[in-house]
Amino acid sequence: MSHTKSKVVVTDYSFPDLDTEQHILAAAGCELVGRQCKTEAELIDLCQEADAVITQFARVSANVIGAMARARVIVRYGIGVDNVDLEAARARNIPVCNIPDYCINEVADHTLAFILATTRQVLPHTLHLRAGKWGLAVPLAGLSTLRDLTVGVVGFGRIGREVVKRLVAFNTSVRVFDPVVPSAEIEKLGAQARPFDELLREADILTLHCPSTPQTRKLMNRDTFAKLKPGAILINIGRGDLVDTPALTAALESGHLGAAALDVFDPEPIPADHPILKMPNVILAPHIASASPAAVKRLRETAAKLALSAVRGESLANIVNQVKPGHAR
């Protein structure tokens, strides 16, 4: 490391300030520069002389990575890394790190909140009362109990497992699709493994907990929605692009999909004129399922410590693009 201060940059952030990161980095003699970059040109300008880059939602493209002269790491505030061009970073020998375990319980809890809200018709009854009405807001058949339902879980990673544990505690019948996890491991938690098409046919509720990859993008599309039971419910707290948005809208409008609860969307923010915003059978949240004071504190501290480890030339945890730490080439 040179005698000049190492420079750590934050491309964008949704926090009120960067005091948490500053406390960790300044104590180690690093300079922290935070911006709210909106364009590729702004990102290039910020990142080209950075020793470490921390990013939240900004698109760290091949052009941005190509301009990085000194970067030893790119750290994503979060679990998913689909806003970073992993191949471009690997070609430059720049490790990309995520923070995979900071919000497991928050997201699993939010999933259950969405499932319960849709099966117990929480939102329609709230709106019913606000409109000055009393009694059932939906037909009685619209109210169900988890004990009588089958929930299909796509993805059996950290979050998927916690969701399964919660569902099993409600005496729910749980089916899981994850092509890389042995059936025996799924069955240990009280669920049953299923191929994807079988899962779609059996699920009263489908909840998505897989990463965004070329194989999973638009996993739920016109064809896969058609395989669901009429009236099935979709929960998406994973990534917006796991779902083909026009196909989702059409499935809801036709009534084939009975309801949806979405913390993520494609695109984000949801366009102000999008029909999904006005659908009474859709519950929406602005990508906040991971949020709690403890989770956000852990997220920010871990990101800053990863950046600091990189500039010090130390080993790095959670590298997602198969690069060994070292100077970028």
C-alpha positions in Angstrom: 0.0 0.0 0.0 1.3 3.5 -0.8 2.0 6.2 1.8 -0.9 8.3 0.4 -4.4 7.6 1.9 -6.3 4.8 0.4 -9.5 6.0 -1.2 -12.8 4.1 -0.7 -15.8 5.3 -2.7 -19.5 4.7 -2.2 -21.4 5.0 -5.5 -24.9 5.4 -4.0 -26.7 4.7 -0.8 -30.1 4.9 0.8 -28.9 5.7 4.3 -29.1 9.3 5.8 -25.3 9.5 6.0 -22.1 7.5 5.8 -21.1 8.0 9.4 -20.9 4.2 10.1 -18.5 3.6 7.2 -16.5 6.8 8.0 -16.0 5.7 11.6 -14.4 2.4 10.4 -12.4 3.7 7.5 -11.1 7.0 8.8 -9.8 5.3 11.9 -7.7 3.2 9.6 -6.4 6.2 7.6 -8.7 5.8 4.6 -10.4 8.6 2.7 -14.1 8.0 2.1 -16.0 9.6 -0.7 -19.7 9.1 -1.1 -21.9 10.2 -3.9 -25.3 9.4 -5.4 -24.2 8.5 -8.9 -27.0 8.4 -11.5 -25.0 8.0 -14.8 -22.2 5.9 -16.1 -20.1 9.0 -16.6 -20.5 9.9 -12.9 -19.6 6.4 -11.8 -16.5 6.4 -14.0 -15.4 9.8 -12.6 -15.8 8.5 -9.0 -14.4 5.0 -9.4 -11.3 5.5 -11.6 -8.9 6.4 -8.8 -10.6 4.4 -6.0 -8.8 1.7 -4.1 -12.1 0.1 -3.1 -15.7 0.6 -4.4 -18.9 0.1 -2.4 -22.1 0.1 -4.3 -25.8 -0.3 -3.6 -28.1 0.0 -6.6 -25.9 1.8 -9.2 -25.1 -0.2 -12.3 -21.4 -1.0 -12.2 -21.0 -1.8 -15.9 -18.0 -3.1 -17.9 -17.2 0.5 -18.8 -17.1 1.6 -15.2 -15.0 -1.4 -14.2 -12.7 -0.9 -17.2 -12.0 2.7 -16.0 -10.9 1.5 -12.5 -7.2 2.0 -12.3 -6.6 0.8 -8.7 -9.6 -1.0 -7.4 -8.9 -4.0 -5.2 -12.5 -4.8 -4.5 -16.1 -4.0 -5.4 -18.4 -4.5 -2.5 -22.2 -4.8 -2.9 -24.4 -3.5 0.0 -26.6 -6.6 -0.1 -26.9 -10.2 -1.1 -27.7 -10.0 -4.9 -24.9 -8.7 -7.2 -26.9 -8.4 -10.4 -26.0 -4.7 -10.7 -22.3 -5.5 -11.1 -20.8 -6.9 -14.2 -19.1 -9.9 -12.6 -17.4 -11.1 -15.8 -15.8 -7.7 -16.4 -14.6 -7.6 -12.9 -13.2 -11.1 -13.2 -11.4 -10.1 -16.4 -9.7 -7.3 -14.5 -9.0 -9.6 -11.5 -11.1 -7.4 -9.2 -12.9 -9.4 -6.5 -16.6 -8.7 -6.1 -18.0 -9.3 -2.6 -21.5 -9.5 -1.3 -22.9 -9.6 2.2 -25.0 -12.8 2.2 -26.1 -13.1 5.8 -27.1 -9.7 7.2 -30.9 -9.9 6.8 -31.9 -13.5 6.7 -34.5 -13.3 9.5 -35.9 -10.0 8.2 -36.6 -11.3 4.7 -38.0 -14.6 6.0 -40.3 -12.7 8.4 -41.4 -10.4 5.6 -42.2 -13.4 3.4 -44.4 -14.8 6.2 -46.0 -11.3 6.6 -46.9 -11.3 2.9 -48.2 -14.8 2.9 -50.4 -14.2 5.9 -51.6 -10.9 4.6 -52.7 -12.4 1.3 -54.3 -15.6 2.8 -56.1 -13.6 5.5 -57.0 -10.7 3.2 -55.6 -8.1 5.5 -55.4 -5.3 2.9 -58.9 -5.7 1.3 -60.4 -5.5 4.8 -58.4 -2.5 5.8 -59.6 -0.7 2.6 -63.2 -1.9 3.2 -63.3 -0.4 6.6 -61.7 2.9 5.4 -64.5 3.1 2.9 -67.0 3.1 5.7 -68.1 -0.5 5.2 -68.4 -3.4 7.6 -68.3 -7.2 7.2 -66.4 -9.4 4.7 -64.6 -7.5 2.0 -64.1 -10.7 -0.1 -66.1 -13.9 -0.6 -65.6 -16.3 2.3 -63.7 -18.7 0.0 -61.0 -16.0 -0.2 -60.0 -16.6 3.4 -57.7 -19.6 4.0 -55.5 -21.1 6.6 -51.9 -22.1 6.1 -52.6 -25.6 7.5 -54.8 -26.3 4.5 -52.4 -24.9 1.8 -49.4 -26.0 -0.1 -46.6 -23.5 -0.4 -44.0 -23.9 -3.1 -40.5 -22.4 -2.2 -38.1 -21.7 -5.1 -34.6 -21.7 -3.7 -33.2 -23.4 -0.6 -30.4 -21.0 0.4 -30.1 -19.2 3.7 -33.4 -17.3 3.3 -35.4 -20.2 1.7 -34.5 -22.5 4.6 -35.7 -19.9 7.2 -38.9 -19.5 5.2 -39.4 -23.3 5.2 -38.9 -23.4 9.0 -41.5 -20.8 9.6 -44.0 -22.4 7.3 -43.5 -25.9 8.8 -44.3 -24.3 12.2 -47.7 -23.3 10.8 -48.4 -26.9 9.8 -48.2 -25.9 6.2 -47.4 -28.5 3.4 -44.2 -27.2 1.9 -42.6 -28.2 -1.4 -39.1 -27.0 -2.5 -37.4 -26.6 -5.8 -33.6 -26.2 -5.7 -31.7 -28.1 -8.4 -28.4 -28.1 -6.4 -29.6 -29.2 -3.0 -30.1 -32.9 -2.2 -33.7 -34.0 -1.5 -32.6 -35.4 1.9 -31.4 -32.0 3.0 -34.8 -30.5 2.2 -36.7 -33.3 3.9 -34.7 -32.7 7.1 -36.6 -29.5 7.6 -40.0 -31.1 7.0 -40.5 -30.1 3.4 -40.6 -32.2 0.2 -38.3 -31.7 -2.9 -40.1 -31.3 -6.2 -39.0 -30.6 -9.8 -40.0 -27.1 -10.9 -43.0 -28.1 -13.0 -44.5 -30.3 -10.3 -44.0 -27.5 -7.8 -45.9 -25.1 -10.0 -48.8 -27.6 -10.3 -49.0 -28.3 -6.6 -48.5 -24.8 -5.1 -51.4 -22.7 -3.7 -48.7 -20.1 -2.9 -45.4 -19.7 -4.7 -42.6 -17.8 -3.1 -39.3 -16.9 -4.8 -36.0 -17.0 -3.0 -33.4 -17.6 -5.7 -30.7 -15.2 -7.0 -31.0 -13.4 -10.3 -28.9 -15.3 -12.9 -29.2 -16.0 -16.6 -31.0 -19.2 -15.7 -33.6 -17.6 -13.3 -34.4 -14.3 -15.0 -38.0 -14.3 -16.1 -38.4 -17.7 -14.4 -42.0 -16.7 -14.0 -43.3 -16.0 -17.4 -46.5 -16.6 -19.5 -45.8 -20.3 -19.7 -44.9 -20.9 -16.1 -47.8 -18.7 -14.8 -50.1 -20.9 -16.9 -48.9 -24.0 -15.0 -50.0 -22.6 -11.6 -53.4 -23.5 -10.2 -56.1 -21.0 -10.9 -56.2 -18.5 -8.0 -52.6 -19.2 -6.9 -50.7 -16.5 -5.0 -47.2 -15.2 -6.0 -44.8 -13.9 -3.4 -41.6 -12.2 -4.7 -39.1 -10.9 -2.2 -36.1 -12.2 -4.3 -35.3 -10.1 -7.3 -37.7 -8.1 -9.6 -36.4 -9.7 -12.8 -37.2 -13.3 -11.7 -40.7 -12.4 -12.9 -41.7 -11.2 -16.4 -43.7 -8.1 -15.5 -46.1 -8.1 -18.5 -46.9 -11.8 -17.9 -47.5 -11.1 -14.2 -49.8 -8.2 -15.0 -51.7 -10.3 -17.5 -52.1 -13.2 -15.1 -53.5 -10.9 -12.4 -55.8 -9.1 -14.8 -57.2 -12.4 -16.1 -57.8 -13.7 -12.6 -55.6 -16.8 -13.2 -53.3 -15.5 -10.5 -55.4 -14.8 -7.4 -53.0 -12.4 -5.7 -49.4 -11.2 -5.5 -47.2 -9.7 -2.8 -44.1 -8.0 -4.1 -41.2 -6.4 -2.4 -39.2 -6.2 -5.7 -40.2 -5.3 -9.2 -38.9 -4.9 -12.7 -38.3 -2.0 -13.2 -37.7 -0.2 -9.8 -39.2 2.2 -8.8 -42.5 0.9 -10.2 -43.6 3.4 -12.9 -46.3 5.7 -11.5 -48.8 4.8 -14.2 -48.3 1.0 -13.9 -51.7 -0.9 -13.5 -50.3 -3.1 -10.7 -50.3 -0.1 -8.4 -54.1 0.0 -8.5 -54.9 -3.7 -8.2 -56.7 -4.5 -4.9 -55.3 -8.0 -4.8 -51.7 -6.9 -4.9 -49.6 -6.0 -1.8 -46.5 -3.9 -2.6 -43.4 -2.8 -0.7 -40.5 -0.6 -1.9 -37.7 -3.2 -1.7 -37.5 -3.0 2.1 -37.9 -6.6 3.2 -34.2 -6.7 4.4 -34.6 -3.6 6.6 -34.2 -3.4 10.4 -31.9 -1.3 12.5 -29.7 -4.3 13.3 -29.6 -5.5 9.8 -28.6 -2.2 8.3 -25.9 -1.6 10.9 -24.4 -5.0 10.1 -24.7 -4.4 6.4 -22.8 -1.1 6.5 -20.2 -2.3 9.0 -19.4 -5.4 7.0 -19.2 -3.5 3.7 -16.7 -1.0 5.2 -14.6 -3.8 6.8 -14.5 -5.7 3.5 -13.2 -2.5 1.7 -10.7 -2.0 4.4 -9.4 -5.6 4.2 -9.0 -5.2 0.5 -6.9 -2.0 0.6 -4.8 -3.7 3.3 -4.2 -6.7 1.1 -5.9 -9.1 3.5 -8.0 -12.1 2.6 -11.6 -11.4 1.7 -14.8 -13.2 2.6 -17.8 -13.6 0.3 -16.1 -13.3 -3.1 -18.8 -14.1 -5.7 -16.8 -13.9 -8.9 -14.0 -16.5 -8.3 -11.2 -13.9 -8.1 -8.3 -14.1 -5.6 -7.6 -10.8 -3.8 -4.7 -8.8 -5.1 -3.9 -5.9 -7.4 -6.2 -5.5 -10.3 -4.7 -6.1 -13.7 
